[in-house]
Amino acid sequence: MFMFITSQIDSEKNLSDLYQRSALLYCYIDDYPTWLEQQSRLNYFLQFAQFFSIDTNRIEQELEQYRLQRECLKAFELPIIIGNG
């Protein structure tokens, strides 16, 4: 879903209501400190896996989801909810 939204952001300047509603459903961060910590851990595991020549495909996919979520938030200028909102 993130990839679809990102492609729509890149291809259209005027976003329809459908895309804005999709962003509200999929582009939020409920607990930003926890989100950052999880992203940091994934980056650590990626470095660890690369060092030991372990397959990194799954970790890279998860990190891509974090990147797309951050880009989606920027594009829609959505607020970040800190805490258990």
Kinemage of the C-alpha trace (Angstrom):
@kinemage 1
@onewidth
@group {chain A} dominant
@subgroup {mainchain}
@vectorlist {calphas} color= white
{ca met a 1} P 0.000 0.000 0.000
{ca phe a 2} L 2.878 2.375 0.826
{ca met a 3} L 4.364 1.889 -2.629
{ca phe a 4} L 1.013 2.640 -4.276
{ca ile a 5} L 0.561 5.814 -2.257
{ca thr a 6} L 4.134 6.889 -2.949
{ca ser a 7} L 3.685 6.390 -6.695
{ca gln a 8} L 0.542 8.489 -6.583
{ca ile a 9} L 2.300 11.234 -4.651
{ca asp a 10} L 5.052 11.332 -7.239
{ca ser a 11} L 2.698 11.352 -10.214
{ca glu a 12} L 0.013 13.810 -9.085
{ca lys a 13} L 0.268 17.263 -7.613
{ca asn a 14} L -3.397 17.536 -6.642
{ca leu a 15} L -4.176 14.558 -4.448
{ca ser a 16} L -7.693 13.248 -4.451
{ca asp a 17} L -9.723 12.573 -1.332
{ca leu a 18} L -9.119 8.836 -1.789
{ca tyr a 19} L -5.351 9.263 -1.496
{ca gln a 20} L -5.694 11.567 1.477
{ca arg a 21} L -7.915 9.048 3.263
{ca ser a 22} L -5.432 6.286 2.426
{ca ala a 23} L -2.668 8.367 3.932
{ca leu a 24} L -4.641 8.841 7.110
{ca leu a 25} L -5.087 5.078 7.364
{ca tyr a 26} L -1.575 3.951 6.430
{ca cys a 27} L 0.822 6.861 6.922
{ca tyr a 28} L 0.617 7.541 10.612
{ca ile a 29} L 3.071 6.809 13.388
{ca asp a 30} L 1.238 5.980 16.571
{ca asp a 31} L 4.241 5.959 18.900
{ca tyr a 32} L 7.134 7.877 17.351
{ca pro a 33} L 9.853 6.976 19.915
{ca thr a 34} L 9.055 3.275 19.536
{ca trp a 35} L 8.933 3.652 15.739
{ca leu a 36} L 12.392 5.278 15.750
{ca glu a 37} L 13.777 2.576 18.032
{ca gln a 38} L 12.468 -0.197 15.788
{ca gln a 39} L 13.922 1.487 12.731
{ca ser a 40} L 17.261 1.850 14.510
{ca arg a 41} L 17.233 -1.846 15.423
{ca leu a 42} L 16.518 -2.819 11.850
{ca asn a 43} L 19.459 -0.721 10.675
{ca tyr a 44} L 21.657 -2.456 13.246
{ca phe a 45} L 20.478 -5.909 12.135
{ca leu a 46} L 21.082 -4.940 8.521
{ca gln a 47} L 24.678 -4.000 9.297
{ca phe a 48} L 25.107 -7.207 11.289
{ca ala a 49} L 23.690 -9.333 8.456
{ca gln a 50} L 25.858 -7.599 5.872
{ca phe a 51} L 28.952 -8.125 8.016
{ca phe a 52} L 28.267 -11.862 8.268
{ca ser a 53} L 27.061 -12.167 4.655
{ca ile a 54} L 23.556 -13.163 5.706
{ca asp a 55} L 20.602 -12.583 3.365
{ca thr a 56} L 19.344 -9.043 4.004
{ca asn a 57} L 16.314 -9.043 1.717
{ca arg a 58} L 13.666 -9.163 4.463
{ca ile a 59} L 15.385 -6.510 6.582
{ca glu a 60} L 15.749 -4.237 3.557
{ca gln a 61} L 12.058 -4.661 2.754
{ca glu a 62} L 11.088 -3.676 6.293
{ca leu a 63} L 13.402 -0.658 6.200
{ca glu a 64} L 11.836 0.344 2.883
{ca gln a 65} L 8.440 0.377 4.603
{ca tyr a 66} L 9.814 2.768 7.215
{ca arg a 67} L 11.232 4.997 4.477
{ca leu a 68} L 7.956 5.000 2.564
{ca gln a 69} L 6.000 5.760 5.718
{ca arg a 70} L 8.246 8.741 6.454
{ca glu a 71} L 7.919 9.997 2.854
{ca cys a 72} L 4.160 9.572 2.993
{ca leu a 73} L 3.983 11.618 6.185
{ca lys a 74} L 6.070 14.364 4.598
{ca ala a 75} L 4.014 14.437 1.403
{ca phe a 76} L 0.707 14.718 3.233
{ca glu a 77} L 2.156 16.812 6.062
{ca leu a 78} L 0.486 14.580 8.616
{ca pro a 79} L 1.178 14.949 12.316
{ca ile a 80} L 3.120 12.389 14.255
{ca ile a 81} L 1.329 11.100 17.337
{ca ile a 82} L 3.722 10.636 20.218
{ca gly a 83} L 2.673 8.195 22.894
{ca asn a 84} L -0.115 5.697 22.842
{ca gly a 85} L -2.532 7.826 20.848
